[in-house]
């Protein structure tokens, strides 16, 4: 069977800057994959190209076994991918309730596991702020809302780009607990985060980018124990 996502020889540019240089990425159904690399190595660009939020120059982007390189972003979103973008991307002029309900729909397979009630059980803080506007929430609450909104689409894959950035330590712990729960539920995930040790602890496999190329790929547990490789590719 084909992978849920299979990207092959992907190239992308920002102006004359060659940001992605022949990247390959594979995500199996139900698999948790960490996307790692120092700042500016192409991680967010790869995610945006995969979701068709930017145009790749050449390469294949297959989702559910079909090439989607020419699809519109809204059609890619309806293939069962939930997106938690860097910066959260919530609607500040909508209430918490409205942010969640506007995204509610069954999954591609008709699944309705993630209901409004289940999201509120997962994020009790949001229950207390249902009528608050998105711009009235703390950073941690906004991140919870962004993850909850993605789950309301009942995705088969959730993409989390810097989900813990700028949050207080206790909130960071809560976000990782939620990510672990998502993984345990069988939803595939692609996780980007500066805390690479936490990423490796919550994923099955990792892919490391350096200057727009994949320089390492393998099991997360084995990579976490390879201090030399960690320092070479991720150390400051």
N, C-alpha and C positions, 0 to 999 in steps of 0.2 A: 504493500500500500504506500501511496505517496504521503509525505509529511504534511502536517497542517499548513506550515509555511515552508517554502523552499526558495531561497534567493540565490541566484547564481551569477557570478561575474558582473556584479553591479558597480557601475561607475556614475558618479554625480559630481557636479561642479557648482560652486558659488562664484559667478563671474569667471575669472580665469583660474581660480583656485580649484585644483583637482582633489576634492574632499574624500570621496570614496573611490578606491582604486582596485576594482575587481573583487569585491567582497562577496563571500558565500556565507549563508546562514540557513540553518535548518532547525525547525521546531516541530517536534512530534506532538500528537494529540496527548494532552495531559502532562506534558513535560515542562519543568521549570528550568529556564535558561537564564544565566546571568550574562549581561553584556558589559564588559569592563574595559577600562582604558583611562589614561590620564585625560585631563580637560583638553578639549579641542581635537580629539583624535577621530571624531566622526560618529559617535554613538547616537546622538540626537538626530543627526542627518540621516543615518541609516533607518531609524524609526520613522522619520517623516517621509522618507522615500518609500518604505514598505507600505505605509498607510496612504500613499499618494497625495500627501500634503505638500510635496514638492516633486518635481519631475526629475527622474533619473535619466542620464544621457543614454546609457546602454545597459543591458542586463535583463535577466528574467526574474519576475516577482510572482511566484506561484502561491496561491492561497486556495486550499481545498482542491488541489490538483489541477487548477487552471491558471494560466498566465493572466495576471491582473495589471500588467504594467501600463495599460492604457485606460484603466477604469477611473471613474470619478471617485473622490474621497468618500462621498456619502454611500456609494455602492459598496466600497470596501468595508466601511463600518458595519454594513448590514450582513457581512459574511461571518459575523460572530466574533468581532474583535472589540473589546472595551479598552479605552485609552485614558490613562491618567497622565496628562502632560506635565512637563516641567513648568512650574508657575501655577499649576492647579486648574486654571481655565474655567472656573465656575462663573455663573452669571450673577454679577453683583446686585443687579436690580430685581432679581427674583428671590423669593423666599426659599428657605431650605426645602420645604415641602414641594414647591414648584420646580426647583432644580432637580429633585429626585423624580417626580412624577412625569416630567417632560421626557425623560429618558426611558420610561418603563415600557418594556415590550417582551414578548416571548423570544427565546433564542431560536437559532436557525433550525434546530431539531424539535422545536415546539416546547422546550423545557421552560418551566416557570419557577425554578428553584428559588431565585432571588426576588422575593416580593418586597413591597414597601415595608411590611411588618418585619421581615427578616433583616433588612438593612438597618432598621431602627434598633433591633435587638443587638445587632453587631456593633452599632455605634450609638450607645445610650446617650452620649452628649448631644447628638442631633435631635433626639426626642424633646429635649428641653428647649430647643431653639427652632422649632418647626416654622414659626412665623417670622423669624428674624431674616433680614436680607443677607445675601451672601457677603456683602461688604461689612456686615456687623459681626462677623465671626472672627475668632482668633485664627492664626496661621494653621494650628493643628486641626481646628474644627473645619477649616476650609479644605484641608487635605483629606480628612475623613469624608467630607461631602463629595469631593472629587472621586474618591474610590467607590463610595456608595453609589454615586450616579453611574459609574461604569458597570458596576455589578447589576444595576437595575435593567441593563440590556441583556442579561442572562448570557454572557459571552462564553465562548469556548476557549478564548485566549484573552488575557488581560495584559496590557503593556503598561508598565510603571516606570516613568522617567523621573528619577530623583525624588522619590516619594517622601523622603525624610529630610530634605534639604531645609535648613534654617529652623528646625523645630526643636523644642525643649527636649531634654533627655527622656523624661517620662513619656512624652507623646511619641518619641521615636520608638521606644519599647512597645508601645501600643500598636503602632503601625506595623512593626515587624511581626507582632503576634497575629495581626489580621492577615498579613501576607502569608504566614505559615498556614493559617486556616484556609485561605484560598487554594494554596497548593494541595492541602489535604483533601479538599473537596473534589479534586480531579480537573479543575480548570487549568489549562496551560498558562504559563506566564513568561514574560520577558521582562527582566528586572535590571534597571540601571540605577546605581547609587554609588556615591563616593565612598561609603563604608564597604569596601570590597570584602572584608571578612564576613560581614553580615550577609552580603549577597551570596557568598560561597556557602554559607551555612543554610541558606534557604532555597538552594537550587540544586538540580541534578547535574547540570553541565554548564560550562562557561565558555564564552568566546571573548578573546581579548583583541582589541583594536589598537594599532599604533600607526599614526599617520595615514589613516584611511585603509589600512590593510589588516587582515586577520593574521596575527603573529602567533597565536596559541589557541588551541581548542581542546577540551577534554573534560574529564570528570571534575566536578567542583571539589569533592573531598580530597582528591589527590593533589589538586592545585593548591588547596589551602595548606597542605603540609610541605609544600616546596618553597621554602623561604627565599631561595636564590631567585627563582622565577618571579615570585611576588615582588621582590625588590627591583628586579630588572625591568619589569613591565608596568608596575603600579606604584613603586616607591617614590617618595618625593625627593 
